Amino acid sequence: MNSLPPPITDWFAARSWSLHPHQTEMLARAGEPALLLIAPTGGGKTLAGFLPTLAELASAPRPGLHTLYISPLKALAADIRRNLTAPIAEMGLPIRVEDRTGDTTTTQRKRQRADPPQILLTTPESLALLLSYEDAPRIFDGLQRVIVDEIHALAESKRGDQLMLGLARLATLAPGLRRVGLSATVEDPPALARFMASAPQPCAVLHADPGPDPDITMMRTTAPPPWSGGGGRYAIPDILDQVRAHQTTLIFHNTRAQAEIFFHDLWLQNTGDLPIGIHHGSLAREQRERVEAAMVAGVLRAIVCTGSLDLGIDWGNVDLVIQVGAPKNVKRLVQRIGRANHRYNAPSKAMLVPANRFEVVECIAALQAVQAHDLDGDPRGPGPLDVLCQHILATACAGPFDAGAFYAEVTRAGPYAALPRADFDACLEFCATGGYALRAYDRWRRLMQRGDGLWQLRDPRTSRMIRMNLGTIVDTEKLKVRMKGRGGTPLGEVEEAFAASLSQGDTFLMGGQVVRFDGLRELTVEVTRDPGREPKLAVFDGTKFATSTQLSDRILAILNSGDWSALPPATQGWLALQAEVSVMPQRNRLLVESFPYEGREHLCIWGFAGRNAQQTLGLLATKRMEERGLHPLGFVATDYAVLIWGLDAVLDAGPLLDAAGLREGLEGWLAGNAVMKRSFRTTAQIAGLIERNLPGQRKSGRQATFSTDILYDTLRRHDPGHLMLRITAEEAMRGLVDFGRIEEMLDRIGGRIDTRRLERIPPLAAPLFLEMGRVPVQGAGRERLLAEAAERLMVAAGLA
Amino acid sequence: MKTGFEFVLAGARLLARAAGTLWWAEAGLLCVSDLHLGKSERIARRGGTLLPPYETVDTLERLDTEIAALDPSVVICLGDSFDDLRAAELPESEALWLARLMAGRRWIWIAGNHDPGPVGLGGAYLAEWAEGPLVFRHIAVPGAGPGEVSGHYHPKARITAQGQSLSRPCFLIDGARMILPAFGTYTGGLVTTDPALEALMGPDAVAVLTGPRAICLPMPRVPPGPAISPANALRQRPGRRG
């Protein structure tokens, strides 16, 4: 396919548009079985993906599904539909374009299955659901092309693994299927190509011109950044100046809570009444759509947002991106910067606003990394088995399968190319009988093998339950928030734990407004507007990324450079004070500071290993403190340090942190801690051990009448070799436990641990006291405090 | 180390043990509630998920430990001992284990809403049982006379200590009655601020937390005022308990 048919060329000519070189090349190489396009934002990736489809359908019109487009965002699918429908109509092409997501009506879905459009736009979850229907072979029979948009984002989570299993299935149903991946700039294109290839065949990589380097600077602020905290409130006047000076500005924050607080403060200082909106994942869909529509219409001058706008709709008129708070990861920063100026060959303009004095150092490190084109990222592990378990159950819903052929198909998915047959069999066994050492479920198994050797569901009614539980996004329990009264406006969602902590009259921020908690009605949080009051902090579940190894190294290098002239005076002074009162953390030594504060003993360990690894270090260290009778009470971890508090002072941290002891501790300890339980909860839901959605019980939002922690403990005690425990351990080691980075830290410190006993809080440690996400240690110290608290309560109540 | 909390109910000296059982030393009587044996099997039988089928063994192990420590002459299982009547058809090894625990002592099964009919495992099967000043039944009766011992609600207390929220199964005890925590491994809980528990328990009620040690504190309640506590409304999941 080298040339475009007349309706398309005429349409382009009428607009005096010409194709970018990479778009032409995508067209020329449209016949290749797998092709990965890497192009900067604004490079016309989506058009490059769709042109071959339009060309083929214009030259040879036909009914039935021709191209499947998969995007990580529902909104993106809907937007692409709008953007494709108009040109197709103008070109007069006989092509129907429809989207199918969680928001599509049941009637529409049914019709799509009976009479699929030529181009179907969907999400990985909706595809998994489509593939689980008995008529999947008929729907996908004539499928020619599949386009995976923003594949770099999908590859970062289990959604990508699920999608690649889905593509392997599609390739079986539609032999000759060609796949195209569209990606933003990534650090390792060949790895992404292997991920999306139909193994063992390769996938070619096509690089678009990366365009000019971004114009990225630190924002000059009139006030210096505060000592601690996040949010960047101090910079609001300067940010408003920039908003005024530009057409449209995106103001990115790292967490939803920070975005809310910032937006609220911004609004209070926005005397010029600049139209500014807010957008994040906890807001109700209606709210988000209103903001998106206003943005498209060019009504808004700025949007305060989070990762929810990392991807998605192209807004050509964005000419400035402001990142508030340190970017934890250079690659994500580069992709965010790309949101500004979606015009090809014009530099994106971006500014960094550190939220506090330490983040100044982080921001400078990130700037240097962007200038050096030094992208970071962790290599992807093999495809997770919990996703495979779900895929097996979903496939069984579609009809009987042969285990050998199915295994061969699974290994054609990139992430599962090296999957051992034994692992596949273990997953199949788990799906069939639970895979327990005690063979209890021979009578009640979920899958059974028929006389002809094929596997099928024992009870076809189970398929409904399995379909309702498809997907790999596991959320914490959330409650809807809406305005009080009949048909009150939906505002968004809060975590159940946050809702449970509210009392009537409490105020919090939601969608930029202060609202008062009135009560709960059928598991919906009802609120009224209360603009006059100080808000109580809303704790949303903001994604916390670990600062990458590359960035941490750069930060340590700046701290120890001895030349801080690039830093603002306030930060210089702070670092100088740290050097005077204590010492600077170094790359090849481990600094541990020990000091009393407010009646508790504290220990601050500067490992610079990233949030997850620092958290693990906290868990291991507190466990060893507990064993030594040092009564730890809890800890909080950041990307750089872990702060532990307890009843007794630690004067030499060496014995707590020796390499052998930590490794050994990991073995024994790994099993029983909260991080593992959290991983288990996710894994158990994905693999179908516990159900998220039961028919007719959606409303309650919670079916497990007992916690998954109990399941985990029971399994560990009675069946320690169980597949779910193995998956949980692998998962945690890679993700939440991140022991790899502890090993890396142990390597570089080589046993050089310095414990400094100080009389008060050292300067660098001060901000740690304001960190959220404290982890309690359930040990003797806590039991002692609990007993004391109970005693006081009894006395106070006159009961003792 | 305290193994329990001592108190007097209707003149009987009782011990609410940290493990979640009730011990009446004078009568040699051990009482446990809501064992829910066979829960995972029942869920699988009904086409639900295949939960780890070890909760019966786990519950029996803990019950065995209590019986071995106390050597009671009477054991009362306060209802919902089995997750349903079919779940009472235990696998042979578990049935034998239970038979060994039952041997040489009186064993009383009180009927619960999950197991409303007799089970074929020996022992007496009763709707309720009076012993001295105490009456043992599955579900508390509002306005019952002093000395009522019941289960059913799986009470758990949620308290905040050192800025951390913590929730544990608990006994609820006031001058007239007590409610036992669920002893079964796969059992959820109902917070003490639930209206049902609020209405049953008198103003002087205490909660005795189970866990490493028995900790007694005033029963956590809804603060006075017109507000519906969110914690309370949130945990209220009708029909999903007991």
Interface residues (C-beta under 8 A of the other chain):
Chain A: T433 G434 Y436 L438 A440 Y441 R443 W444 R445 R446 D459 R461 T462 M465 L479 E496 A497 A499 A500 S501 L502 S503 Q504 G505 F517 G519 L520 L523 V525 L633 G634 G688 L689 I690 E691 S700 R702 A704 T705 F706 S707 I710 L711 T714 L715 R717 H718 D719 H722 R774 P776 R782 E783 L785 L786 A787 A789 A790 L793 M794 A797 L799 A800
Chain B: S40 E41 A44 R45 G47 G48 T49 L50 L51 P52 P53 Y54 E55 V57 D58 P91 I159 A161 Q162 G163 Q164 S165 L166 T185 Y186 T187 G188 D204 V206 L209 P212 R213 I215 C216 L217 P218 P223 G225 P226 A227 I228 S229 P230 A231 A233 L234 R237 R240 R241
